[in-house]
Amino acid sequence: MFAPVITVFMEWVIRSSEKAGLKRLYFLARDGWLWMRAAEYVRQEVGAELEFRYLCVSRKTLYGGSAECLAYLRQEGLYEETPYGIVDSGWIGTTKKSLESLIGKPIPGFYFGIYELPQGAEENSYHCFYFRPYRDIRRKAQFSICLFETVCSAPEGMTIGYETACSLPEGMTVGYGKNCNYVRPVCGEDNPNSVCIRAFARVMERYLFHVGKRGIDKERNESKEKNRIRSVRNVLSLLMGRPTKEEAEAFGTMQFDEGVEGDHLRDLAILWSPEEVKALRLPQRIRMKLQGKSAFRISGWQEGSIVRSVEGRGRNCALREERIYKGAAQFYKALRRMV
């Protein structure tokens, strides 16, 4: 299901970055690992002249900007004059702001979606594919950040630091100085879903080879692009907002880290007890929210947990109330910004 979504997203990223006059795109770890594979195929099909690089950064490594981090960014060309942009999931856009503070110049960002902007950020430098800050409430109400990030990830762990090495990586011959010193990212423990993610990558490659080649719009027709983006919305709203039992079990049992460094792993869509299911009812949920309490454990993918935990007609009712609750929360945020 994610293969066509990623393909259309990468088409949009490539076309948008070309319109902006960019020559290079940095795909940020770890979300960009799967995307860059698809982007390389799309680039070849549409004949785009863009350079792609995978940038191993994280909130942890960018915070404070250590000497090793700055050396890595310089090594990867972020201080060069070549016009470039970054590709990331989005949500609140803090990684872009951290990079800009370290590099000392604005960087265009291409995102799957942005909920809200960092304080003082210029909205026109945040290019959004699926939903925009304080808008597109219906799409946000049927979207799951945790499900998206669990699938769109990399087999390796999060970047936790950098080290200087004395030998080049295999196949790398230029760009690291006369002494062949280069800064190498250091990653934490492997992603607990690494087997699934590698399987997703193989499925996506087969999709691009057999199906995507016919679907990619080489003529760059804006009308066709809008139709394809609309189809993405239908796919995601069904999978994320109204999954089948089989989908909820397949994706919901992937491991989700509710901490920072893999120390709080659990199912993405946890199973709720009958008491927790009753607490999902909208009136009770709103009352508990106003009291600053919660009568059920927070799930990484609420809709997946509903489908896994609730049987019969109550399931559709619970899913509908979840959409209403999430939509109301996004509407309230948008309203507060306008006031």
URPEMO-V888278 format. One line per field, one symbol per residue. ss: DSSP state (2 for helix, 1 for strand, 0 for the rest). phi: phi as a letter, one per 40 degrees, with the letter a starting at -180 (. if undefined). psi: psi as a letter, one per 20 degrees, with the letter a starting at -180 (. if undefined). A space follows every 50 residues. Layout:
ss=???
phi=???
psi=???
This chain:
ss=02222222222222222220000111110002222222222222220000 11111000222200002222222220000000011111111002222222 22200001111111000000002221111110000022222000222222 20000000111111100000000000000001111110000002222222 22222222222222200000022222222222222222222000222222 22001110000000111000000222220002222222220000000000 022222222000222222222222222222222222220
phi=.cdcccccccdcccccccccgcbabbcccbdcccccccccccdcccgcbb cbbcbcbadccccggcccccccccdcgccccdcaabbachgbgccccccc cccgacbcbbbcabcaccdgcccccbcbcbabdgbfcccccbbbdccccc ccabcccccbiaacbbbccdgbbbgbgccfcacbcbbccddcbdcccccd ccccccccccbdcccccccgccccccccccccdccccccccacccccccc cccccbcccbbgcbcaddbccccdccccccdddccccccccgbacaccbc bdccccccbbbgccccccccccccccccccccccccccc
psi=hhghghghghgggggghghikqiqppopqihighghghhhgggghikqmq ppqponrrhghhohmrhhghhghghjjiiripprrqprgdfjkhgghggh hhhkqqpppoqgqpgqqqpjqohijoppggqrpjalhhghikqoghgghh gmaqhrrqpiaqqpqjqqqpipirjkrhjkpqppqpqaqqpikhggghgg gggghhghghghhhhpnhilphghghhhhhhggggghgghhmqrggghgg hhjqppoichkjjlqrqgnqpqrhhhghiipgghggghghikrpjqppqh nghhhghhhprbhhghghgghgggggghghggghghhh.
